[in-house]
Amino acid sequence: MELKQLPDITFAESDPDVIETSVIEIYESLSGRTLAKADPVRLFLLSLAALIVQQRVIIDTAAKQNLLAYAKDEYLDHIGVLVGTDRLQSAAATTTLQYTLSAKREQITIISAGKRSTPGNDVYFATDTDLAIQAGELTGAVSATCTQKGTIGNDFAIGEVNKIVDNVPFVETVVNTTKSEGGSDAETNTAYRGRIHEAPEKFSTAGPDGAYEYHTKEVSTLISDVSVDSPNPGEVVVTALLADGKLPGQELLDAITAALDDRKVRPLTDKVTVSAPEEVKYNIAVKYWIDRDDSTNAVAIQAAVTTAVAEYAAWQKTKLGRDINPTELAYKMRAAGAKRAEITEPIYTAIKKAQVAIAESVAVTFGGLEDG
């Protein structure tokens, strides 16, 4: 069962009206007298009732922190320990740097670990290991990690990390040959709660779909959705989607591949391939009208409709295999205040589970006011 499908529960009644009524009724029953509204005893009892309400709230909150659906922060960390699932901490972005010598040499050139390069904006990437450029060779490549954790080191395109910070003899240039990625903040409560819920899947090797999904999400907090398919016996294709509908680059795909290739994770007979989703492009072209009775709010409704269309585009790309559904677009526009909408594009399109729908162009036209 999904956590969101669980019924809400309460461990202690904390409604002030219920508690105040109960306190007054108990006193009147025991004392045999009725308390007037301004009776000093009544006022004293109401002050006690306020303390009881506060205590009930604390009791209810504390009890809920023992349940996965409600737990937060360090309480959630303690629940994660029970199933061997730690919160993912912040991570630094990685890339691959290619060093080029000024000329070929007759002996090996060593570039020691920790040498920094930068795209020029106070973000630095340091080499992870020593790089040995062999005699007679002009170039060599080595992995490098951002010196700051978090997303700050992400999305530097190929060729942007090209300035040498720590000079190395005989080296003329440096350049990144992969887009930098993988930098992430510490795992949020919502994402961590979801992984804890999925944790029992990992007690098997990564044979079941759920196990492959769990181990893939464990690589980075950036991974928001995973699909698993087996096109042929013994073959497994894992597709990962990042937050906000972004596609993983080679650095992150390599990290997922390494994690799933662990002998404690991958069944011996499985050949695992990790890939980015296939993008399915579509356009949004809509025209809408506002009820004349809502003319005084027309400006606010227009802004709300524009936001609704943007939210629809984001909704489409944040999950793998989500069909392109114009009905959802119409619903969001109506909820934003549009009287009616004519949707020229998109048309309904089924999406495979390893695909993601990405809006290529968005055109929203206001048709004016019309009578209801």
C-alpha positions as CSV (number, residue, x, y, z in Angstrom):
1,M,0.0,0.0,0.0
2,E,1.2,3.5,-0.8
3,L,1.8,5.7,2.2
4,K,-0.6,8.3,0.9
5,Q,-3.4,5.7,0.9
6,L,-3.1,5.1,4.6
7,P,-5.9,6.5,6.8
8,D,-5.0,9.5,9.0
9,I,-4.8,8.6,12.7
10,T,-4.7,10.5,16.0
11,F,-3.1,9.2,19.2
12,A,-4.6,11.9,21.5
13,E,-7.6,14.2,21.1
14,S,-6.5,17.8,21.0
15,D,-9.6,19.7,19.9
16,P,-9.8,22.6,22.4
17,D,-13.6,22.7,22.4
18,V,-13.9,19.0,23.2
19,I,-11.3,19.1,26.0
20,E,-12.7,22.3,27.6
21,T,-16.3,20.9,27.5
22,S,-15.0,17.6,29.0
23,V,-13.2,19.4,31.9
24,I,-16.2,21.6,32.8
25,E,-18.6,18.7,32.6
26,I,-16.4,16.5,34.9
27,Y,-16.1,19.3,37.5
28,E,-19.8,20.1,37.5
29,S,-20.6,16.4,37.8
30,L,-18.3,15.9,40.8
31,S,-19.1,19.2,42.5
32,G,-22.8,19.2,41.9
33,R,-22.8,22.9,40.9
34,T,-23.1,24.7,37.5
35,L,-20.4,27.1,36.6
36,A,-21.4,30.5,35.1
37,K,-19.4,31.9,32.2
38,A,-17.5,34.3,34.4
39,D,-17.1,32.0,37.4
40,P,-13.5,32.2,38.6
41,V,-13.4,28.4,38.9
42,R,-14.5,28.1,35.3
43,L,-11.8,30.4,34.2
44,F,-9.2,28.4,36.2
45,L,-10.4,25.2,34.7
46,L,-10.2,26.7,31.2
47,S,-6.5,27.5,31.9
48,L,-5.9,23.9,32.9
49,A,-7.7,22.8,29.7
50,A,-5.3,24.9,27.6
51,L,-2.4,23.1,29.2
52,I,-4.0,19.7,28.5
53,V,-4.5,20.7,24.9
54,Q,-0.8,21.5,24.6
55,Q,0.2,18.2,26.2
56,R,-2.1,16.3,23.9
57,V,-0.6,17.9,20.8
58,I,2.9,17.0,22.1
59,I,1.8,13.4,22.8
60,D,0.1,13.1,19.4
61,T,3.2,14.5,17.6
62,A,5.6,12.4,19.5
63,A,3.7,9.2,18.9
64,K,3.4,9.9,15.1
65,Q,7.2,10.3,14.9
66,N,7.3,6.5,15.3
67,L,5.4,6.0,12.1
68,L,6.9,6.2,8.7
69,A,4.1,8.3,7.2
70,Y,4.5,11.1,9.8
71,A,8.2,10.9,10.9
72,K,10.5,13.8,10.0
73,D,14.2,14.7,10.3
74,E,16.1,12.7,13.0
75,Y,13.1,10.7,13.9
76,L,12.9,9.5,10.2
77,D,16.6,8.7,10.4
78,H,16.0,6.3,13.3
79,I,13.3,4.5,11.3
80,G,15.6,4.2,8.3
81,V,18.2,2.5,10.5
82,L,15.6,-0.3,11.2
83,V,15.7,-1.3,7.6
84,G,19.3,-0.5,6.9
85,T,18.6,2.6,4.9
86,D,20.6,5.7,5.7
87,R,19.7,9.2,4.5
88,L,21.7,10.1,1.4
89,Q,24.0,13.0,2.3
90,S,25.0,15.9,0.0
91,A,27.4,14.9,-2.8
92,A,29.8,16.8,-5.1
93,A,29.5,16.9,-8.9
94,T,31.9,15.0,-11.0
95,T,33.3,15.3,-14.5
96,T,36.2,13.9,-16.6
97,L,39.1,16.2,-17.3
98,Q,41.4,15.8,-20.3
99,Y,45.0,17.2,-19.9
100,T,47.0,18.1,-23.0
101,L,50.8,18.5,-22.9
102,S,52.6,21.2,-24.8
103,A,54.5,18.5,-26.6
104,K,55.1,14.8,-26.6
105,R,57.7,13.7,-24.1
106,E,60.1,10.7,-23.9
107,Q,59.1,9.9,-20.4
108,I,55.9,9.5,-18.4
109,T,54.3,12.8,-17.2
110,I,52.6,12.5,-13.8
111,I,49.7,14.8,-12.8
112,S,49.1,14.3,-9.2
113,A,45.7,13.9,-7.5
114,G,44.1,17.1,-6.2
115,K,45.1,19.4,-9.1
116,R,42.4,21.9,-9.6
117,S,40.7,23.4,-12.6
118,T,37.8,25.8,-12.9
119,P,35.3,27.2,-15.3
120,G,36.2,30.6,-13.9
121,N,33.5,31.4,-11.3
122,D,35.0,30.2,-8.0
123,V,33.9,26.6,-8.6
124,Y,36.8,24.2,-8.6
125,F,37.2,20.6,-9.7
126,A,40.1,18.5,-8.3
127,T,41.5,15.4,-9.9
128,D,40.6,12.2,-8.0
129,T,43.7,10.2,-8.7
130,D,47.1,10.6,-10.2
131,L,47.1,10.7,-14.0
132,A,50.0,9.2,-15.9
133,I,50.4,10.4,-19.5
134,Q,52.6,7.8,-21.1
135,A,55.8,8.6,-23.0
136,G,54.9,9.6,-26.6
137,E,51.3,10.5,-25.7
138,L,50.0,14.0,-25.8
139,T,46.8,13.7,-23.7
140,G,45.3,11.8,-20.8
141,A,42.0,11.8,-19.0
142,V,41.1,11.6,-15.3
143,S,38.0,11.9,-13.2
144,A,37.6,15.0,-11.1
145,T,35.3,16.1,-8.3
146,C,33.9,19.5,-7.4
147,T,35.5,20.8,-4.1
148,Q,32.1,22.0,-2.9
149,K,29.2,19.6,-2.3
150,G,25.7,20.4,-3.6
151,T,24.3,21.3,-7.0
152,I,26.8,24.2,-7.5
153,G,29.1,22.1,-9.6
154,N,26.4,20.7,-11.9
155,D,25.7,21.4,-15.5
156,F,29.0,22.8,-16.8
157,A,28.9,21.8,-20.4
158,I,31.7,20.0,-22.2
159,G,34.6,22.4,-22.6
160,E,33.6,24.9,-19.9
161,V,36.0,23.7,-17.2
162,N,39.1,24.9,-19.0
163,K,41.2,27.0,-16.7
164,I,44.2,25.5,-14.8
165,V,44.3,26.6,-11.2
166,D,47.3,24.5,-10.0
167,N,50.0,24.6,-12.7
168,V,51.6,21.4,-13.8
169,P,54.9,21.3,-15.7
170,F,54.5,20.5,-19.4
171,V,50.7,20.8,-19.3
172,E,49.4,23.3,-21.8
173,T,45.6,22.9,-21.5
174,V,42.8,21.2,-19.6
175,V,39.2,20.7,-20.6
176,N,36.2,18.7,-19.3
177,T,35.1,16.0,-21.8
178,T,31.8,15.3,-20.0
179,K,29.1,17.5,-18.6
180,S,29.5,17.9,-14.8
181,E,26.7,16.4,-12.8
182,G,25.9,14.3,-9.7
183,G,26.1,17.1,-7.2
184,S,23.1,17.0,-4.8
185,D,21.9,18.3,-1.5
186,A,21.1,16.0,1.4
187,E,18.0,13.8,0.9
188,T,14.7,15.5,1.7
189,N,12.3,13.9,4.2
190,T,9.8,13.1,1.4
191,A,12.4,11.3,-0.8
192,Y,14.0,9.5,2.2
193,R,10.6,8.4,3.4
194,G,9.8,6.9,0.0
195,R,13.1,5.0,-0.1
196,I,12.5,3.6,3.4
197,H,9.1,2.4,2.2
198,E,10.8,0.6,-0.7
199,A,13.7,-0.7,1.4
200,P,12.3,-4.3,1.8
201,E,12.9,-4.7,-1.9
202,K,16.7,-4.6,-1.3
203,F,16.6,-7.7,0.9
204,S,16.7,-9.6,-2.4
205,T,19.4,-9.1,-5.0
206,A,18.4,-6.7,-7.8
207,G,16.3,-9.3,-9.5
208,P,12.8,-7.8,-8.9
209,D,11.9,-4.4,-10.5
210,G,11.5,-2.8,-7.1
211,A,15.1,-3.8,-6.1
212,Y,16.6,-2.3,-9.2
213,E,14.6,0.8,-8.6
214,Y,15.7,1.0,-5.0
215,H,19.4,0.5,-5.7
216,T,19.3,3.1,-8.5
217,K,17.7,5.8,-6.4
218,E,20.3,5.1,-3.7
219,V,23.0,6.5,-6.1
220,S,21.9,10.1,-5.9
221,T,19.1,12.3,-4.5
222,L,18.8,13.8,-8.0
223,I,17.2,10.6,-9.3
224,S,13.4,11.0,-9.1
225,D,12.0,8.1,-11.2
226,V,13.3,4.8,-12.5
227,S,11.9,2.3,-14.9
228,V,13.1,-1.3,-15.2
229,D,12.5,-3.6,-18.3
230,S,13.8,-6.9,-19.5
231,P,13.5,-7.0,-23.3
232,N,15.2,-10.4,-23.4
233,P,15.9,-13.2,-20.9
234,G,18.9,-12.2,-18.7
235,E,18.9,-8.6,-20.0
236,V,17.8,-5.7,-17.8
237,V,17.5,-2.1,-19.0
238,V,17.3,0.5,-16.2
239,T,16.2,4.0,-17.2
240,A,16.7,6.9,-14.7
241,L,15.0,10.3,-14.7
242,L,16.3,13.3,-12.7
243,A,14.3,15.8,-10.7
244,D,12.5,18.5,-12.8
245,G,12.5,16.1,-15.8
246,K,16.2,16.4,-16.5
247,L,18.1,13.6,-18.2
248,P,21.1,12.1,-16.6
249,G,24.5,12.5,-18.3
250,Q,27.3,10.1,-18.7
251,E,28.9,10.7,-15.3
252,L,25.7,9.8,-13.5
253,L,24.9,6.9,-15.8
254,D,28.3,5.5,-15.0
255,A,27.7,5.9,-11.3
256,I,24.4,4.0,-11.6
257,T,26.1,1.3,-13.6
258,A,28.8,0.9,-11.1
259,A,26.3,0.6,-8.2
260,L,24.1,-2.0,-10.0
261,D,27.2,-4.0,-11.1
262,D,28.1,-4.7,-7.5
263,R,28.1,-8.5,-7.0
264,K,25.9,-8.1,-3.9
265,V,23.3,-6.3,-6.0
266,R,23.3,-7.8,-9.5
267,P,22.2,-11.4,-10.1
268,L,25.1,-13.2,-11.8
269,T,23.0,-13.9,-14.9
270,D,21.7,-10.4,-15.4
271,K,23.3,-8.2,-18.1
272,V,22.4,-4.7,-16.9
273,T,22.3,-1.6,-19.2
274,V,21.7,1.9,-17.8
275,S,20.3,4.6,-20.0
276,A,18.8,8.0,-20.1
277,P,15.1,8.2,-21.0
278,E,14.0,8.7,-24.6
279,E,12.6,12.2,-25.0
280,V,9.2,12.4,-26.7
281,K,8.7,16.0,-27.9
282,Y,5.3,17.7,-28.1
283,N,3.9,21.2,-28.4
284,I,1.4,23.1,-26.4
285,A,-1.0,25.4,-28.3
286,V,-4.1,26.6,-26.4
287,K,-6.6,29.4,-26.6
288,Y,-8.9,30.2,-23.7
289,W,-11.7,32.6,-22.7
290,I,-12.8,34.1,-19.4
291,D,-16.4,34.5,-18.3
292,R,-17.5,38.1,-18.6
293,D,-18.7,38.0,-15.0
294,D,-15.1,37.5,-13.9
295,S,-13.8,40.5,-15.8
296,T,-12.7,42.3,-12.7
297,N,-10.3,39.4,-12.0
298,A,-9.3,38.9,-15.6
299,V,-5.7,39.9,-15.1
300,A,-5.2,37.5,-12.2
301,I,-6.9,34.7,-14.1
302,Q,-4.7,35.2,-17.1
303,A,-1.6,34.9,-14.8
304,A,-3.1,31.8,-13.2
305,V,-3.8,30.2,-16.5
306,T,-0.2,30.8,-17.7
307,T,1.0,29.3,-14.5
308,A,-1.3,26.3,-14.9
309,V,0.1,25.6,-18.4
310,A,3.6,25.7,-17.0
311,E,2.6,23.4,-14.2
312,Y,1.2,21.0,-16.8
313,A,4.4,21.0,-18.8
314,A,6.3,20.3,-15.6
315,W,3.9,17.5,-14.6
316,Q,4.3,15.8,-17.9
317,K,8.1,15.6,-17.6
318,T,8.6,14.6,-14.0
319,K,7.6,10.9,-14.4
320,L,8.6,8.2,-16.8
321,G,5.9,6.7,-19.0
322,R,3.4,9.4,-18.3
323,D,1.1,9.7,-21.3
324,I,0.7,13.1,-23.0
325,N,-2.8,13.9,-21.7
326,P,-4.6,17.1,-22.8
327,T,-7.4,16.3,-20.4
328,E,-5.1,17.2,-17.5
329,L,-4.2,20.4,-19.3
330,A,-7.9,21.3,-19.6
331,Y,-8.5,20.5,-16.0
332,K,-5.6,22.7,-14.8
333,M,-6.8,25.6,-17.0
334,R,-10.3,25.4,-15.8
335,A,-9.2,25.2,-12.2
336,A,-7.1,28.4,-12.8
337,G,-10.3,30.3,-13.8
338,A,-10.6,29.8,-17.6
339,K,-14.3,29.5,-18.8
340,R,-13.3,27.2,-21.6
341,A,-10.2,26.2,-23.5
342,E,-9.5,25.1,-27.1
343,I,-6.5,22.8,-27.1
344,T,-5.0,22.5,-30.5
345,E,-1.9,20.7,-29.2
346,P,-1.1,18.3,-27.6
347,I,-3.2,15.4,-28.6
348,Y,-3.3,12.3,-26.5
349,T,-0.2,10.2,-27.0
350,A,0.7,7.0,-25.2
351,I,4.2,7.1,-23.7
352,K,6.4,4.0,-23.0
353,K,7.8,3.5,-19.5
354,A,11.3,4.3,-20.6
355,Q,10.2,7.6,-22.3
356,V,9.5,11.0,-20.9
357,A,7.3,13.7,-22.5
358,I,9.1,17.1,-22.9
359,A,7.3,20.3,-24.2
360,E,9.2,21.8,-27.0
361,S,7.1,25.0,-27.6
362,V,4.3,26.6,-25.6
363,A,1.8,29.0,-27.0
364,V,-1.0,30.3,-24.8
365,T,-3.5,32.8,-26.3
366,F,-6.2,34.7,-24.5
367,G,-9.4,34.8,-26.5
368,G,-11.1,37.5,-24.5
369,L,-14.3,37.7,-22.4
370,E,-17.5,35.9,-23.3
371,D,-20.9,35.5,-21.7
372,G,-21.5,32.4,-19.6
